């Protein structure tokens, strides 16, 4: 087992604290990582861009620098090359945590990688879903050993302490209290329908967990990635997050990235000026700008072309956009929610989706379960949809044979398919107030 290094060392009876410099335009990322490193007894300095980091390093050379995958003012590759030339002894680590064969490898790199991992674990489960995107095999094994050594250190009374009652690897109280690791997030026993978000139907534990996560993240500005199969209610989750947030009085703007032709998608998102392209007879505000002060919901984000992913990444990090055909930049304040039915972590790993954009969007993950995962909610869902369908006509009931037939189905289209099946059954039943198995038809369901 690898023993956890301690960043604070005793020299002549005094504690010598190591310094780390974080270079990132993402303030929330800097704050999370700074909290984690401070708990590991690092002195942390923050820089909003490459020029700021360069200046701070000249004033006081740090032991290590963690640099984000994009800098707002300098080319990342050039910055890294020049920084290594000027400061060859500084351990420079990409924020992605990937193996870096070039440059110095300081004695505390293992601890810094651990801090990066803990930073991601604190605020998102997405990092756990894609371990291959963060660390190579050897360093992931080291982190597991380091985590084990932390547990051992926490169990031993002051075994690794330096003038402090807790281990040098103890996590900050603030982080552990505000955002427990995903493995500790369980639905409380005894919770019932009263804990359920009104937009969601179902009392199964997985559905109550979705409601719980919505309530946790809604009051924050944190970006949310909603993952789940087609027809499982991802847009309902996004609407619930918006409704429970402080932005509920502002616009909720949704755009389906898969439904708009690639040639028009950029102008649809960012807007355009008059004459920007053929047919642009007048300027138009884009969907992002239309959501100013409110919430932007990017449905099927996995279908967004790579070229647009770069532009979206810049907006996510800086909050500024540039309309097509315009040289001016516009500052926009929106909260971004994204949804996908595709395995976005795997797409990022294969290069089909930008990993840096993935990490920005997947700060907090909510999974919508398939209908087969909460099949026990089927009677509740049936009643809900029959009542909804009965708003313009008498409400129909369903008999046990029809319900049994519904229970036997695999529901590849999930809740949306169930709604369509019941709508068709109501039509087929005509004036009959009771739906039977004869009206239940799955063959032509449109999902």
N, C-alpha and C positions, 0 to 999 in steps of 0.2 A: 504493500500500500504506500502511496506517495504521501509524505508528510506535508501538511499545509504550510507554506512559507508565511512568515509573519513580516508585514511590511514595516512595522515600527521596530527598530532595533535599539538596544541600549548601548550607548557609547559614553564612557566616562561618567556613568551614573545618570545620563540624560537620555531621553527618548528622542531618537532621530526619525522623523517622519518622511516617508517617500512622497514625491509629488507626481501627480498624473495630470496631463492636460487633455481635455476633451474638445475636439474641433468638430462642431456640427451646427447646422442652421436650425435643427429641430430642438427647440427649447425643452419640450417634454422629455425627449430622449436624454438630453444633457442632465436634466434634473434627476431622472430615475437612476442613471448610471452614477451620478455624483453621490446620491444618497447611499447607494450600495457600496461604493468605494470608501466613503467616509466611515461607514460601519466597519470596514476592513482596515481602518486607521491609515488611510491615504489622505494627504492634503490634495484637494482637487481644485484645478483652475479650469474655467470654461472659456471657449472662444466661439464666436458666432460664424466665423469663416476662416479661410486660409490666411488672409493678411493679418487678422487679429491673432491667430495662433502663431504665426511667424514672429510677430512683434513680442508676444509674451515669452516665447522661447528664447529670444535674444536677451530679454531683460533678466530672465532666470531660467536656466536650462532644466527641464523636468527629467525625471528618470524614465518616464514613458509618456507616449501620446497615443490616444485613441482617436482615429480620424474617420469621419463618416464616409459613406460611399459616394457622396456628392457634396461639393462645396459651391456656395452661391457666387463666389467672386474669382476663384482661380481654377484652372484645369487640374483635376485631381492627380493625374499621372505625373504632370510636371511638378506639382507641389511636392508629391512624395519623393520624387527623384532629387529635387533640390534640397529638400529637408534632410534627406539621408546624407547628402554630400556635406552639408553644413554641420549637422549634428549626428555624426556617425555612431555615437554611443547611446543615443536615445532609442529605446525600444518602441518602434512605431507599429501599432496594431490596427488593422482595418476593423471598422465597427461590425462587419459581418462575422468576425471571429475566425476567418479562414486562415489556413496555414500560410505563413509568409517566410519563404526560404531566404529572401534578401534581407540585408540590414542586420542590425544588432538584435540579439535575443536576450533580453535582460533576465536576471534571476527570478523576477517576479511575474513573468509572463503567465505562468500557470494561474496565479491568483487573479490577474487581470482578465484572463479568459473566463475564469469562474465568475467574476463580477459581471461580465457581459452576459453570461448565461443566466445569472440570477436576476439581472435587470430585465431580461426578456420574460423569464418565468413569472416575475411579479405582476406584470401587466398584460400578459397574453398567453393563451394556450397555443397560439399558432406556432411559436418557436418549437414547442414540443412535438408538433406534428411533422416538422421537417428538419430533423437533426442533421441530415446530410447537407443542408444549406448553411449550417452555422459552423460546424467544426469537423475536421477530418477524423477518421476512426481513432487514431492514436490519442488525439487530444480530447475526444469525447470520453475515452476510457479514463484519461487522467482526471477529468472533471468528476466522473463518478467516484473515483478514489478520493478526490478532494472533498466531495460532499460527504463521503463516509467519515473522513478525518474530521470534518466539521462536527458531525454528530458525536464522535468520540470526544472531541474537545469540549463540546457543550455539556457532556456527561461528566467530565472530569472537573473538579472544583478548581478553577483557575490554573489548569495545567499549562495553558498557552497564554496566560494573561501577563500584561506588562503594566503594572500600576493601575489595573482596572479589574473590577470584579467579574467581568465576563470574558469569554474567549475573544481573541483578535479576529476570529472569523464569525462572531455572532452577528446576525443580521440586525439592521436598525429596527427599533421598535415600531417606528412610523410605517415602514414598508410592510412588516408582517401583520400589522393591525389593519392597515387600510386595504391591502390586497393579498389575501392568503393564496398560497399555491393552489393550482387547479385541483390537485388531489384532495385538498381539504374542503372543497366546495361541494357540499352535499345538501340535498333538500332536507329540511328539518322534519323529524317525525311528527305526524299529526297534522301536517298542512293539508288544507282542503281547497275547495273551489274559491273560498274567500281570498286566497293568496294568488289566484290566477289573474293575469292581465285580461281585461275585458275583450280585447281583440282575439284572444286565443281560446279555443274550445277544447276541453279535455282535462281530466283530473289525474292522468297518469303521471308518474314521477318525472319522466323525461319532459313532459309539457310544463310541469310546475318549475322544473329547473330552468327552462327557457324564460318563464315569467320572472324568476328570481334574478337571472342575469340581466334582463331588461331593466328591472328596477335598480340594480346596482350601477349600471353604466349610463342610464338615461340622464341624470343630472349633470354629467360631466361633458367635457368637450372631446373626449376620447373618440378617435375613429373606430368604427365597428365593422367587422367583416361577418356577414351572415352566410353560412354555408348550409346547404341541404339539398335534397333531391328536388326535381321539378314538381311543382304542385304542392309543396309542403308548407307554404305560407310565409315565405321570406319577406315579401313586401308588407305583410301584416305586422311582422316583427319590426321592420323599419318604421312603419307608421306609429307603432306603440312607443318606440324609443323617442321619436319626435314629439308625440303627444305629452309624454311625461317629462320632457326637458324644458328648460327655460326659454327655448326658442319656439314653443308651441304656438305663439301668437303670430309668428312669421311664416313664410312660405315653406311648404314641403314640396320639393321639385324632384320628380322621378324621371329617369331616362333609361330606356332599355338599350344597352350598348350593342346588342345583337340585332336589333330591329331596324337600325338606320344604316344605309349604305356607307361604306368606309369613306367615300369621296365627300360625303356631306356631314360626317360625324364631327369633324373638327369644328366646323362652323356652328353646328348645333350645340356643341359643348361650350365653346369659347366666344361665340358670336362673330360677326363680320361687319366690315364697313361697306358702304355703297361702292360698287364696282370692284370689289375684292376678287370676284370671279364671274364668269359668264352667268348671267341670270340674277346677279345680286343688284337689283335695281334700287334697293335702299338698304341702309344699315339695319342690323338686328342684334338685340341683346341675346347672348347665349344662355343656356340653361344654368350654368354655374353662376353667372351674374344675376340671373333671375332669382336665385336662392339666397341672395345676400341677406344676412341676418337670420337666416333659417337653416334648413337642412337639405342637402343634396343627396339623393339616393341613386346610386349607380348600379342598376340591375344588370346581371350577367356581365360583370366586370372582366371575367375571363375571356370574353370575346373582343376586348378592346385591342386594336392593332398596336404593335410594338412602337411604332412612331408616335402614336398619341399617348402611349404610356409614359414616354419621356416628358411630354408637355404637361401631363397630369401630375407627374412626380414633382415637377418644378412648382406647380401651383400648390400642391399639398404641403410642400416644405416652406414656401415663401408667402402664400396667400395672395399672389399676384398673377394676373392672366393678361394675355395679349390677344386682342381680337384679330381675326384673319384680315390682313390688309392694313393693319394699323401698327404704328410704331410706338404708341403710348401704352404704358402698362396700367392696369386698373387693379386697385386693392379691393378684395372681396372677402367678407367674413362669412364663411359657411362651415357647417359641420358635415363631414362626409361619412355616409353609410354606404357600404358596398355589399353586393350579394352575388353568389355564384353557385351553380350546381356542379361545377367541375372541381377536381382536386387541385386547387390553386398552388398549394405547396409543391406538388409534383411538377406542375407546369413551370414554376419558378426554378426548380432544380434542373429541368431539362432545357431551360432557356426560352421556352415559349411565352413566359411572362417574366417581367423584370422583378428580380428578387428584392431590389431596394424599394420598389413600389409596393410589393407584397408586404414587406415588414411595416411600411408606413400605414397601410390600410388595415392590417391584421393586428392592431394593437390590442383589441379585445374581440374575442371570437364568440359567436353565438351559433349553435348548430340547431337547425330545425329537423326533428326526427321524421322519418318516413311513417306513413300511416300504419304499416305493418308493425312498427316498433311500439305503437300505442293502440293496438287493435282493441283493447278493452274500452276505449273511448268511442267505439263505433256507434253504440246506441245514442250517446249524447250528441254526436255529430249528426246522426240521422234526424233526430228531433230538431236540432238547430236548423238544418237545411230545409226540412219540411215546413217549419214555421216561417222561414225566410221566403220560401216559394209560395206560401199561403197568404202573403200580404196583399195580393191582388185577386185572390180566389180562396174558397174555403180550404182550410188546412186539412190535409189528408193524413191518415194514420197508416202504419205499416204492420202487417201481421208477422207471426213468428217464422213462417216459411220464407218470406222475403228476407227477414233479418238473418236467418240461417244461411241463405244463399249469399248475402253480402259478406258474412263472416268467412265463407269459404274462398273468397276472392283474394288474389295476391296484391292488388292495388298498385300496379306499376306507376300510375299517374297520381297516386296519393290522394290527399283531401280534395284536390280539384277534380279528380276523376270521380270521386264519390258524389260530389255536388252535381256533376253532369249526368251520372247514372240516375240519380234521384229526380232530376229535372225531366229526363226522358221518361221515367216511370210515371211521373205525375201526368205527363201529356198522354201517354198510352192508356192510363187508367180512365181517362175521360171523366164522366160524372161519378164514377165509383169512389166512395170516400176512403176506401181501404186499398193499400197497395199490396199485391200478392207477388209470389215468386214469378208469375207469368209476365209481369211488367218489368222485372229486373233483367236488363239486357246489357252485357258488357262488350258485345261485338263491335259496336260502332262508336265507342267512346272517343271523344275528341279531347286531347289533353293540351 
